[in-house]
């Protein structure tokens, strides 16, 4: 046949070209090398594409780690994941292995390989994934390995999925028990789910996802028997356990925690581990969603408002209660104060009888459980011994406490209303108690503060007196020191003669730093001769005397030192000998330090002009200005 | 009376001239050395030392030397005004050198002489001074070499050239302090030998031997005052067998201002410490 050229084939050639161009644009890249995935660090090998700046896994993926050194040294944590991605979704057969092995360190050569026996545990999971969701049979197992052989199966789960939805019957084996059950096509639990265990069997009987009855050995109890107005399909997860707990009561729910719940939780944990890995690499919804149906009692808008106010009041009340219960001052005070002790125990009572149940309401709200509980049953579960009354009687004692306007609160209303009333009452009662107790604590604290301040003041004045008594008090410096001493003592006398009042504490707070300032000033003034020597030393310069052929100390910038000695120091002493207030004492103390620092600075500076200006200058304030220092304000 | 005085002056001058004429004529060494009666002198000396750069200083000395005469027996009258200048180089704190000139104005103190009353004298001099600390004191060695042109007061006197070779040893011992520093009183014994050479020097190479003790007080690093007594003796130029002697009271002021600008002075006021 003679080949003919047709426009159709030209078109397909063109299409083919276009396609290969786009393929080129999205060229696959490959990475092999070290990689970290959550807590897993190992060697990885995968291919990917960069699309719009994002890395999208595409094609085979494998990551593994094992270390012979670690194994021989102590133990090795090994893992290996392999599978494939398509457009960023895990897709296709996947296999996960996690092991934790120890070796007896005995080696054997078989063929051309060294062989080491290991003990430990191996987790394995394998199955198919379609677009990030499990599909088909997934087998997850955990085995104990001894001498490199499977010694015991610790866990095994076999569940079949259709596009992420569990199907047909499943089987989950624990160490000593096996759970067998089945699902409807929609993933809803159906029929009996039975846990076969050595001691006793546990059966959850579902009808179209509704858990009707639970039997545990001899004991059988109903769960959702009576017909209900509305139902919702939810996941069989922690929330479901909460709802069951509220439905059957605490004792029975306690028994339910073992058995089937435990095994399901274990299964969940295994899936969660795999989901964590997959969702870090791409998009996945690997968690198996077992569905159940539960009765539905949606909150209406009025009830939602009540819940809102319960939450608000609870948060406030709980903060106040904890503040009081954990206040160390109050804890000390209540040992000596009967009233404080009584109120403290009322707070304790409110905390257990009011706040703990309200805290549960808050938690149920957060866990979205409230919509699935019949209101009266909720109240029953929150207050098994009946709702509290407005008269709060502590555990030990006959006396009761009534909060403000107790009669206006009614706890006998419809469930949410009465809960809102209870929380509001708890709040106002605690506020009232807190105001009384804090006042008590404050007084006590004030007393202690007074004692602390006064002890400090006495220590300060003693130290000041001791210091001045041990110093030579002749001359202008001595007069200044004695003046400081008498002013400090005068201030303390004024304080001690003042009557006890709120203002007195403030005064004490001011007097403590003031006395500290006086002490500091006294020390600074008594240090003046030392400072003078220091300056004298600093203002010496060695000059070479050609006639003696040696170096001699020469006083330089004499006008500066003269101004310091003859103008500034007498001025400082004169100021210290005047009527000193705290502020002025502080400023004077600072000035003494500043002058000294400035003098040492001026030694290094070019002061020719300054020295000229200082000639015959006798006014200390002018001198200070020339020195660039702030004179004291009088 | 006035006339008589004037006449007698002339008579004495004539007589003296005759004697000296006789002496010059003799010019023979006596069999034993002869010591003239000592003269008394008073010297007022100022020593200036101006620091002009890191290592250079200007040495400026002005001395007023008085010599006794018949009329003014003790303090005498001005015999010489002495200007000594040099540029000094500070090699180190302990070693310095100087080079400069001297203009000395000699006044004729001979009241009977009718020769020239004033004669200038010129010198070029250089000096090498070494200081050594010793315990709390200092000792100094000074070598000074002078090239000197002098002439006598006589009208027909010509300049003669001589070299002077001087070595001085001096110590300064603090009396009221552990070292030489301001407000210190010190005692300074010194001995200087002055030798001379030149065509005119025939039999009298030892021009002068000076033995001095001074007492000084250091007021500030830049100002010191001192006073002391010097005995000196030496051969006369005319006759090596005849020795002149003198007792000299000396009063000194030492000052050493630093005329450098502050900004030059501050960073490197010391040179090698």
Interface residues (C-beta under 8 A of the other chain):
Chain A: X541 X542 X543 X544 X545 X546 X547 X548 X549 X550 X551 X552 X553 X554 X606 X608
Chain B: X47 X49 X51 X57 X88 X90 X93 X94 X96 X129 X131 X133 X138 X140 X172 X179 X180 X181 X182 X218 X220 X221 X222 X224 X254 X256 X258 X262 X263 X269 X270 X271 X273
